């Protein structure tokens, strides 16, 4: 088992580039980049992902999809109704 250390930095990317000053020399490091996905250019979700997941689970429990023998054909029929 490797002995690992972690350091958390918060910085701003400039044109997709970040600069880090690490207290190690000549060692392999792993970098994980996490950013806030909320952007003024991105529309907010108009649904609750947890509620949607719960509904899908309920549909599965009710065997709501059992009558569908050919899913591809079923999707084509549904799309033709639009």
N, C-alpha and C positions, 0 to 999 in steps of 0.2 A: 504494500500500500504506500502510495506516495504521500509525502508531507507537503501539503499545499498551503499557500497563503493567498489572500485576496485583498485587493485594494479597490475601493470604489471612488471613481472620479466623476464629476459632473462638469461637462464642458459644452461648448457650442461648436457645431460643425460650420465650417466656412467653405461653401461650394463643395460640400460632400467630403471635406478633409478635416480630420481631427488630429491634434498633436498631443501626445502623451509624454510625460517625463517620468520614466519608471526607475525605481531604486534598484535595478538589477542590471548586470552586464553579462553578455554572452550566455544568456539562458533562454530556453524556449518558454514563451508565454502564450497564454490563451486569452483572446480578447472576445468579450461578449458585448454587443452594442444593443442598447435598449433605448427606444425613443417613444415619446408621447405620440400616439397615433391621431390625436385630435388636431386637426388643421383647419384653418378658416376656409380652405378651398375644398374640404371634404364635407359632403352633406351628412348630417347626423342620421343614424339609423332610425327608421320609422317603425321599428318593431323591437320587442323585448326578446333577446336571444334565449333567455331562460324559459320564458313562456312558450316560445316556439318549440324548444326541445321537449318540454313537458307535453305539449299537444301531440308531437310525433310519437312519443312513448305511449301515450294513451291510445292513439290510433293503432299502434302495434299490438297493445294488450287487447284491444277490441277485435283484433283480426280484420281490421277494415280493408286490408289490401289482399286478403286471401282470394277473393273472387277474380283477381287479375291474373290471368293465365299467361299473357304475353305483354310484359311491361312496355315494350317498344311500341307495339300496336295501340295499347291503351293511351300512351302519351300522344301518339298521332291523332287519335280520335278526340282527345281533350283539346288539342291545339286547333283542330278543325272547327270546334265549336266557337272559337273566337273569331 
